[in-house]
Amino acid sequence: MSNIFKIEIINPEKLFLLKENVSEVIIPAFEGEIGILKDHIPIISFLRPGIIKIFKESNLDSFYIEDGIIEFRDNSLTILTSFIFDLKERKEFQIDKYIVDTKKKLENDNINDQERYLLNYKIDVLKELTN
């Protein structure tokens, strides 16, 4: 029996990714990391900044995601996000500049505690990518 399912990642610009034969996906949700396998119970969850890991056969694809929502049902995983990039392209992305820009947002006195937490969390994740 096959242990594969479908994933699609959509951002405002385009259908970012569509794969039919995925065996596992690890997602950074607010509840913690969620591992999705075939026949997982239906779930809807909000995403926090982090790394999505997609396993297909012996290959691993990793993506930085900033926010979003996931839905898994009928062996199909849909991820909606406003910002995502492939970690294979991290050199072109200029992570250091993105960290500086995020730190500038933290200096704003008008942000609430939740926004401050998310910005700090985003900085921590991005710093890990530079190591």
C-alpha positions as CSV (number, residue, x, y, z in Angstrom):
1,M,0.0,0.0,0.0
2,S,1.2,3.5,-0.8
3,N,2.0,5.9,2.0
4,I,1.9,9.1,-0.1
5,F,-0.3,12.2,-0.3
6,K,-0.5,15.5,-2.1
7,I,0.7,18.9,-0.9
8,E,0.2,22.4,-2.4
9,I,1.7,25.6,-1.1
10,I,0.0,28.8,-2.2
11,N,1.2,32.4,-1.7
12,P,-0.5,35.6,-3.0
13,E,1.7,35.6,-6.1
14,K,1.2,32.0,-7.3
15,L,0.9,28.4,-6.7
16,F,4.3,28.1,-5.1
17,L,4.6,24.3,-5.0
18,L,2.5,21.3,-6.0
19,K,3.7,17.7,-5.3
20,E,1.7,14.6,-5.6
21,N,3.9,11.9,-4.0
22,V,4.9,13.2,-0.6
23,S,5.5,10.8,2.3
24,E,5.8,13.2,5.2
25,V,5.6,17.0,5.9
26,I,6.8,18.7,9.1
27,I,5.1,22.0,9.8
28,P,5.9,24.8,12.3
29,A,2.5,25.4,13.9
30,F,1.8,27.5,16.9
31,E,1.0,24.3,18.9
32,G,4.5,23.0,18.1
33,E,5.9,21.1,15.1
34,I,3.3,18.9,13.4
35,G,4.3,15.8,11.4
36,I,1.8,14.9,8.7
37,L,1.7,11.4,7.3
38,K,-0.9,9.8,5.0
39,D,-4.3,9.3,6.6
40,H,-3.6,11.9,9.3
41,I,-6.8,13.1,11.0
42,P,-8.2,16.2,9.4
43,I,-6.6,19.3,10.8
44,I,-6.6,23.1,10.4
45,S,-3.8,25.0,12.1
46,F,-2.1,28.4,12.1
47,L,1.6,28.6,11.2
48,R,4.4,30.4,13.0
49,P,7.8,31.4,11.5
50,G,9.8,28.3,10.8
51,I,10.9,25.6,8.4
52,I,8.6,23.4,6.5
53,K,10.2,20.0,5.7
54,I,8.8,18.0,2.8
55,F,9.9,14.4,2.4
56,K,9.5,12.7,-1.0
57,E,11.1,9.3,-1.3
58,S,14.7,9.9,-0.2
59,N,14.6,13.7,-0.9
60,L,14.1,16.5,1.5
61,D,12.9,19.9,0.5
62,S,13.0,22.7,3.1
63,F,11.3,26.1,3.0
64,Y,11.3,29.1,5.3
65,I,7.7,30.2,6.0
66,E,6.7,33.3,7.9
67,D,3.0,32.7,8.6
68,G,0.0,31.0,7.2
69,I,-2.6,28.4,7.7
70,I,-2.7,24.7,6.8
71,E,-5.6,22.3,6.1
72,F,-5.2,18.6,5.8
73,R,-8.1,16.4,4.7
74,D,-8.6,13.5,2.3
75,N,-4.8,13.0,2.0
76,S,-4.3,16.5,0.7
77,L,-2.3,19.2,2.5
78,T,-2.9,22.8,1.6
79,I,-0.7,25.6,2.9
80,L,-1.6,29.2,2.5
81,T,1.1,31.7,3.3
82,S,2.0,35.3,2.7
83,F,5.8,34.7,2.6
84,I,7.9,31.6,1.7
85,F,11.3,30.9,0.2
86,D,13.2,27.8,-0.7
87,L,16.2,27.2,1.5
88,K,18.2,26.2,-1.5
89,E,18.0,29.8,-2.5
90,R,18.9,31.4,0.8
91,K,22.0,33.0,-0.6
92,E,20.0,35.0,-3.0
93,F,17.5,35.9,-0.3
94,Q,19.9,38.0,1.8
95,I,18.8,36.7,5.2
96,D,21.1,39.2,7.1
97,K,19.2,42.1,5.5
98,Y,15.9,40.6,6.4
99,I,17.0,40.2,10.0
100,V,18.0,43.9,10.2
101,D,14.7,44.9,8.7
102,T,12.9,42.7,11.3
103,K,14.9,44.2,14.1
104,K,13.9,47.7,12.9
105,K,10.2,46.7,13.2
106,L,10.9,45.7,16.9
107,E,12.0,49.2,17.6
108,N,8.5,50.5,17.0
109,D,6.7,51.3,20.3
110,N,3.3,50.8,18.8
111,I,3.5,47.0,18.4
112,N,1.7,44.7,20.8
113,D,3.1,41.8,22.7
114,Q,2.0,39.2,20.2
115,E,3.7,41.1,17.3
116,R,6.8,41.5,19.4
117,Y,6.9,37.8,20.2
118,L,6.5,36.8,16.5
119,L,9.2,39.3,15.4
120,N,11.6,37.9,17.9
121,Y,10.8,34.4,17.0
122,K,11.3,35.2,13.3
123,I,14.7,36.6,14.1
124,D,15.7,33.5,16.0
125,V,14.7,31.2,13.1
126,L,16.5,33.4,10.5
127,K,19.7,33.5,12.6
128,E,19.7,29.7,12.7
129,L,19.6,29.7,8.8
130,T,22.8,31.9,8.7
131,N,24.8,29.3,10.7
